[in-house]
Amino acid sequence: MAETRTQRSSGGRGREGKASAAAEALPIRMLQDRVLVSVEGEPGERRSGGGIVIPATAAVGRRLSWGTVVAVGPNVRQVSLADRVLFDPEERAEVELQSTTYVLLRERDIHAVAAKPSGAEPTGLYI
């Protein structure tokens, strides 16, 4: 198979790991500006910050989802492998590869990329 962006992008930024290993094993080559995302969590009950259980049937506004990029097309510019991305679950197409469900998005459908922590130690005020 020809070298694709899924193979090249992990070399420059040092993001080798589970996502790049999954991308290497996938029997698919992304085209144009498409991004393949592994969705985090299941839609269902959630917990608030205070520990209150929120049922899946609770009426909430439009809720965005987080996922991890496992493959990118050659024309994708601002997203790379292993990035955590924020997207609208209503603007997606699902695909199943090797018994795992992934989400197929265009790069323009991604709203944000999670920032990496600047240091290994958590910052804060210690008294």
Biotite code that builds the C-alpha atoms (Angstrom):
import biotite.structure as struc

atoms = struc.array([
    struc.Atom([0.000, 0.000, 0.000], chain_id="A", res_id=1, res_name="MET", atom_name="CA", element="C"),
    struc.Atom([1.270, 3.491, -0.788], chain_id="A", res_id=2, res_name="ALA", atom_name="CA", element="C"),
    struc.Atom([2.394, 5.715, 2.043], chain_id="A", res_id=3, res_name="GLU", atom_name="CA", element="C"),
    struc.Atom([-0.570, 7.689, 3.344], chain_id="A", res_id=4, res_name="THR", atom_name="CA", element="C"),
    struc.Atom([-0.965, 10.586, 5.747], chain_id="A", res_id=5, res_name="ARG", atom_name="CA", element="C"),
    struc.Atom([-1.961, 8.134, 8.476], chain_id="A", res_id=6, res_name="THR", atom_name="CA", element="C"),
    struc.Atom([1.546, 6.744, 8.315], chain_id="A", res_id=7, res_name="GLN", atom_name="CA", element="C"),
    struc.Atom([3.415, 10.024, 7.824], chain_id="A", res_id=8, res_name="ARG", atom_name="CA", element="C"),
    struc.Atom([1.821, 12.327, 10.367], chain_id="A", res_id=9, res_name="SER", atom_name="CA", element="C"),
    struc.Atom([2.756, 10.313, 13.435], chain_id="A", res_id=10, res_name="SER", atom_name="CA", element="C"),
    struc.Atom([6.464, 10.606, 12.679], chain_id="A", res_id=11, res_name="GLY", atom_name="CA", element="C"),
    struc.Atom([6.821, 14.379, 12.866], chain_id="A", res_id=12, res_name="GLY", atom_name="CA", element="C"),
    struc.Atom([5.018, 15.062, 16.114], chain_id="A", res_id=13, res_name="ARG", atom_name="CA", element="C"),
    struc.Atom([5.867, 11.984, 18.179], chain_id="A", res_id=14, res_name="GLY", atom_name="CA", element="C"),
    struc.Atom([2.250, 10.886, 18.600], chain_id="A", res_id=15, res_name="ARG", atom_name="CA", element="C"),
    struc.Atom([2.745, 7.200, 18.305], chain_id="A", res_id=16, res_name="GLU", atom_name="CA", element="C"),
    struc.Atom([0.457, 5.070, 20.380], chain_id="A", res_id=17, res_name="GLY", atom_name="CA", element="C"),
    struc.Atom([-2.878, 3.366, 20.350], chain_id="A", res_id=18, res_name="LYS", atom_name="CA", element="C"),
    struc.Atom([-4.421, 5.654, 17.736], chain_id="A", res_id=19, res_name="ALA", atom_name="CA", element="C"),
    struc.Atom([-1.553, 5.334, 15.259], chain_id="A", res_id=20, res_name="SER", atom_name="CA", element="C"),
    struc.Atom([-1.405, 1.576, 15.789], chain_id="A", res_id=21, res_name="ALA", atom_name="CA", element="C"),
    struc.Atom([-5.141, 1.392, 15.092], chain_id="A", res_id=22, res_name="ALA", atom_name="CA", element="C"),
    struc.Atom([-4.698, 3.524, 11.974], chain_id="A", res_id=23, res_name="ALA", atom_name="CA", element="C"),
    struc.Atom([-1.984, 1.228, 10.651], chain_id="A", res_id=24, res_name="GLU", atom_name="CA", element="C"),
    struc.Atom([-4.216, -1.814, 11.109], chain_id="A", res_id=25, res_name="ALA", atom_name="CA", element="C"),
    struc.Atom([-7.317, -0.304, 9.478], chain_id="A", res_id=26, res_name="LEU", atom_name="CA", element="C"),
    struc.Atom([-8.094, -1.611, 5.978], chain_id="A", res_id=27, res_name="PRO", atom_name="CA", element="C"),
    struc.Atom([-8.962, 1.860, 4.716], chain_id="A", res_id=28, res_name="ILE", atom_name="CA", element="C"),
    struc.Atom([-7.239, 4.864, 3.148], chain_id="A", res_id=29, res_name="ARG", atom_name="CA", element="C"),
    struc.Atom([-8.912, 8.208, 3.751], chain_id="A", res_id=30, res_name="MET", atom_name="CA", element="C"),
    struc.Atom([-9.458, 10.554, 0.806], chain_id="A", res_id=31, res_name="LEU", atom_name="CA", element="C"),
    struc.Atom([-9.577, 14.349, 0.455], chain_id="A", res_id=32, res_name="GLN", atom_name="CA", element="C"),
    struc.Atom([-10.506, 16.181, 3.682], chain_id="A", res_id=33, res_name="ASP", atom_name="CA", element="C"),
    struc.Atom([-12.067, 13.223, 5.496], chain_id="A", res_id=34, res_name="ARG", atom_name="CA", element="C"),
    struc.Atom([-11.295, 12.375, 9.129], chain_id="A", res_id=35, res_name="VAL", atom_name="CA", element="C"),
    struc.Atom([-12.029, 9.017, 10.797], chain_id="A", res_id=36, res_name="LEU", atom_name="CA", element="C"),
    struc.Atom([-12.822, 9.365, 14.505], chain_id="A", res_id=37, res_name="VAL", atom_name="CA", element="C"),
    struc.Atom([-13.187, 6.834, 17.305], chain_id="A", res_id=38, res_name="SER", atom_name="CA", element="C"),
    struc.Atom([-16.030, 8.020, 19.553], chain_id="A", res_id=39, res_name="VAL", atom_name="CA", element="C"),
    struc.Atom([-15.468, 8.266, 23.301], chain_id="A", res_id=40, res_name="GLU", atom_name="CA", element="C"),
    struc.Atom([-18.119, 6.853, 25.607], chain_id="A", res_id=41, res_name="GLY", atom_name="CA", element="C"),
    struc.Atom([-21.614, 5.655, 24.878], chain_id="A", res_id=42, res_name="GLU", atom_name="CA", element="C"),
    struc.Atom([-24.712, 7.788, 24.577], chain_id="A", res_id=43, res_name="PRO", atom_name="CA", element="C"),
    struc.Atom([-26.650, 7.146, 27.742], chain_id="A", res_id=44, res_name="GLY", atom_name="CA", element="C"),
    struc.Atom([-26.591, 8.175, 31.352], chain_id="A", res_id=45, res_name="GLU", atom_name="CA", element="C"),
    struc.Atom([-24.096, 10.838, 32.332], chain_id="A", res_id=46, res_name="ARG", atom_name="CA", element="C"),
    struc.Atom([-22.958, 12.242, 35.666], chain_id="A", res_id=47, res_name="ARG", atom_name="CA", element="C"),
    struc.Atom([-22.797, 15.909, 36.502], chain_id="A", res_id=48, res_name="SER", atom_name="CA", element="C"),
    struc.Atom([-19.762, 17.449, 38.187], chain_id="A", res_id=49, res_name="GLY", atom_name="CA", element="C"),
    struc.Atom([-21.497, 16.991, 41.546], chain_id="A", res_id=50, res_name="GLY", atom_name="CA", element="C"),
    struc.Atom([-22.178, 13.287, 40.929], chain_id="A", res_id=51, res_name="GLY", atom_name="CA", element="C"),
    struc.Atom([-25.860, 13.552, 39.990], chain_id="A", res_id=52, res_name="ILE", atom_name="CA", element="C"),
    struc.Atom([-26.952, 10.940, 37.419], chain_id="A", res_id=53, res_name="VAL", atom_name="CA", element="C"),
    struc.Atom([-28.515, 12.519, 34.314], chain_id="A", res_id=54, res_name="ILE", atom_name="CA", element="C"),
    struc.Atom([-30.640, 9.998, 32.345], chain_id="A", res_id=55, res_name="PRO", atom_name="CA", element="C"),
    struc.Atom([-30.275, 9.657, 28.575], chain_id="A", res_id=56, res_name="ALA", atom_name="CA", element="C"),
    struc.Atom([-33.874, 10.820, 28.118], chain_id="A", res_id=57, res_name="THR", atom_name="CA", element="C"),
    struc.Atom([-33.242, 14.192, 29.814], chain_id="A", res_id=58, res_name="ALA", atom_name="CA", element="C"),
    struc.Atom([-33.905, 17.138, 27.533], chain_id="A", res_id=59, res_name="ALA", atom_name="CA", element="C"),
    struc.Atom([-30.688, 19.010, 26.854], chain_id="A", res_id=60, res_name="VAL", atom_name="CA", element="C"),
    struc.Atom([-29.667, 21.432, 24.158], chain_id="A", res_id=61, res_name="GLY", atom_name="CA", element="C"),
    struc.Atom([-27.551, 20.490, 21.218], chain_id="A", res_id=62, res_name="ARG", atom_name="CA", element="C"),
    struc.Atom([-24.697, 18.476, 22.712], chain_id="A", res_id=63, res_name="ARG", atom_name="CA", element="C"),
    struc.Atom([-21.321, 18.031, 21.013], chain_id="A", res_id=64, res_name="LEU", atom_name="CA", element="C"),
    struc.Atom([-19.231, 14.856, 21.282], chain_id="A", res_id=65, res_name="SER", atom_name="CA", element="C"),
    struc.Atom([-15.525, 14.145, 21.804], chain_id="A", res_id=66, res_name="TRP", atom_name="CA", element="C"),
    struc.Atom([-13.576, 11.600, 19.788], chain_id="A", res_id=67, res_name="GLY", atom_name="CA", element="C"),
    struc.Atom([-10.031, 10.563, 18.895], chain_id="A", res_id=68, res_name="THR", atom_name="CA", element="C"),
    struc.Atom([-8.699, 10.836, 15.335], chain_id="A", res_id=69, res_name="VAL", atom_name="CA", element="C"),
    struc.Atom([-7.521, 7.464, 13.986], chain_id="A", res_id=70, res_name="VAL", atom_name="CA", element="C"),
    struc.Atom([-7.037, 8.325, 10.284], chain_id="A", res_id=71, res_name="ALA", atom_name="CA", element="C"),
    struc.Atom([-6.901, 11.473, 8.133], chain_id="A", res_id=72, res_name="VAL", atom_name="CA", element="C"),
    struc.Atom([-7.037, 12.191, 4.414], chain_id="A", res_id=73, res_name="GLY", atom_name="CA", element="C"),
    struc.Atom([-4.204, 13.835, 2.463], chain_id="A", res_id=74, res_name="PRO", atom_name="CA", element="C"),
    struc.Atom([-5.901, 17.274, 2.323], chain_id="A", res_id=75, res_name="ASN", atom_name="CA", element="C"),
    struc.Atom([-6.487, 17.599, 6.078], chain_id="A", res_id=76, res_name="VAL", atom_name="CA", element="C"),
    struc.Atom([-4.436, 20.517, 7.433], chain_id="A", res_id=77, res_name="ARG", atom_name="CA", element="C"),
    struc.Atom([-5.251, 21.218, 11.072], chain_id="A", res_id=78, res_name="GLN", atom_name="CA", element="C"),
    struc.Atom([-5.977, 17.802, 12.560], chain_id="A", res_id=79, res_name="VAL", atom_name="CA", element="C"),
    struc.Atom([-3.556, 14.919, 12.948], chain_id="A", res_id=80, res_name="SER", atom_name="CA", element="C"),
    struc.Atom([-3.542, 11.415, 14.392], chain_id="A", res_id=81, res_name="LEU", atom_name="CA", element="C"),
    struc.Atom([-4.365, 10.960, 18.086], chain_id="A", res_id=82, res_name="ALA", atom_name="CA", element="C"),
    struc.Atom([-5.909, 14.444, 18.405], chain_id="A", res_id=83, res_name="ASP", atom_name="CA", element="C"),
    struc.Atom([-9.053, 14.701, 20.580], chain_id="A", res_id=84, res_name="ARG", atom_name="CA", element="C"),
    struc.Atom([-11.660, 16.541, 18.529], chain_id="A", res_id=85, res_name="VAL", atom_name="CA", element="C"),
    struc.Atom([-15.060, 18.065, 19.274], chain_id="A", res_id=86, res_name="LEU", atom_name="CA", element="C"),
    struc.Atom([-17.819, 17.519, 16.696], chain_id="A", res_id=87, res_name="PHE", atom_name="CA", element="C"),
    struc.Atom([-21.597, 17.586, 16.308], chain_id="A", res_id=88, res_name="ASP", atom_name="CA", element="C"),
    struc.Atom([-22.951, 14.010, 16.465], chain_id="A", res_id=89, res_name="PRO", atom_name="CA", element="C"),
    struc.Atom([-25.820, 14.971, 14.147], chain_id="A", res_id=90, res_name="GLU", atom_name="CA", element="C"),
    struc.Atom([-23.426, 15.847, 11.283], chain_id="A", res_id=91, res_name="GLU", atom_name="CA", element="C"),
    struc.Atom([-21.759, 12.472, 11.013], chain_id="A", res_id=92, res_name="ARG", atom_name="CA", element="C"),
    struc.Atom([-21.741, 9.208, 9.139], chain_id="A", res_id=93, res_name="ALA", atom_name="CA", element="C"),
    struc.Atom([-20.920, 5.973, 10.970], chain_id="A", res_id=94, res_name="GLU", atom_name="CA", element="C"),
    struc.Atom([-18.856, 3.168, 9.507], chain_id="A", res_id=95, res_name="VAL", atom_name="CA", element="C"),
    struc.Atom([-17.939, -0.209, 10.983], chain_id="A", res_id=96, res_name="GLU", atom_name="CA", element="C"),
    struc.Atom([-14.426, -1.541, 10.420], chain_id="A", res_id=97, res_name="LEU", atom_name="CA", element="C"),
    struc.Atom([-13.148, -4.720, 12.024], chain_id="A", res_id=98, res_name="GLN", atom_name="CA", element="C"),
    struc.Atom([-16.129, -4.868, 14.436], chain_id="A", res_id=99, res_name="SER", atom_name="CA", element="C"),
    struc.Atom([-15.517, -1.313, 15.677], chain_id="A", res_id=100, res_name="THR", atom_name="CA", element="C"),
    struc.Atom([-17.780, 1.637, 14.882], chain_id="A", res_id=101, res_name="THR", atom_name="CA", element="C"),
    struc.Atom([-16.084, 4.848, 13.763], chain_id="A", res_id=102, res_name="TYR", atom_name="CA", element="C"),
    struc.Atom([-17.419, 8.252, 12.736], chain_id="A", res_id=103, res_name="VAL", atom_name="CA", element="C"),
    struc.Atom([-16.554, 9.710, 9.335], chain_id="A", res_id=104, res_name="LEU", atom_name="CA", element="C"),
    struc.Atom([-16.341, 13.524, 9.229], chain_id="A", res_id=105, res_name="LEU", atom_name="CA", element="C"),
    struc.Atom([-15.092, 16.278, 6.984], chain_id="A", res_id=106, res_name="ARG", atom_name="CA", element="C"),
    struc.Atom([-12.411, 18.476, 8.495], chain_id="A", res_id=107, res_name="GLU", atom_name="CA", element="C"),
    struc.Atom([-14.783, 21.466, 8.377], chain_id="A", res_id=108, res_name="ARG", atom_name="CA", element="C"),
    struc.Atom([-17.288, 19.588, 10.609], chain_id="A", res_id=109, res_name="ASP", atom_name="CA", element="C"),
    struc.Atom([-14.786, 19.516, 13.492], chain_id="A", res_id=110, res_name="ILE", atom_name="CA", element="C"),
    struc.Atom([-15.399, 22.387, 15.906], chain_id="A", res_id=111, res_name="HIS", atom_name="CA", element="C"),
    struc.Atom([-12.262, 22.181, 18.085], chain_id="A", res_id=112, res_name="ALA", atom_name="CA", element="C"),
    struc.Atom([-9.111, 20.234, 18.883], chain_id="A", res_id=113, res_name="VAL", atom_name="CA", element="C"),
    struc.Atom([-8.280, 19.673, 22.557], chain_id="A", res_id=114, res_name="ALA", atom_name="CA", element="C"),
    struc.Atom([-5.140, 21.422, 23.742], chain_id="A", res_id=115, res_name="ALA", atom_name="CA", element="C"),
    struc.Atom([-2.310, 19.290, 25.067], chain_id="A", res_id=116, res_name="LYS", atom_name="CA", element="C"),
    struc.Atom([-1.172, 19.996, 28.647], chain_id="A", res_id=117, res_name="PRO", atom_name="CA", element="C"),
    struc.Atom([1.955, 22.155, 28.632], chain_id="A", res_id=118, res_name="SER", atom_name="CA", element="C"),
    struc.Atom([3.755, 20.263, 31.388], chain_id="A", res_id=119, res_name="GLY", atom_name="CA", element="C"),
    struc.Atom([3.699, 16.869, 33.012], chain_id="A", res_id=120, res_name="ALA", atom_name="CA", element="C"),
    struc.Atom([2.899, 18.294, 36.457], chain_id="A", res_id=121, res_name="GLU", atom_name="CA", element="C"),
    struc.Atom([-0.535, 19.796, 37.095], chain_id="A", res_id=122, res_name="PRO", atom_name="CA", element="C"),
    struc.Atom([-0.413, 23.492, 37.845], chain_id="A", res_id=123, res_name="THR", atom_name="CA", element="C"),
    struc.Atom([-2.165, 25.235, 40.689], chain_id="A", res_id=124, res_name="GLY", atom_name="CA", element="C"),
    struc.Atom([-1.775, 27.062, 43.932], chain_id="A", res_id=125, res_name="LEU", atom_name="CA", element="C"),
    struc.Atom([-0.281, 24.988, 46.735], chain_id="A", res_id=126, res_name="TYR", atom_name="CA", element="C"),
    struc.Atom([-0.448, 26.341, 50.245], chain_id="A", res_id=127, res_name="ILE", atom_name="CA", element="C"),
])
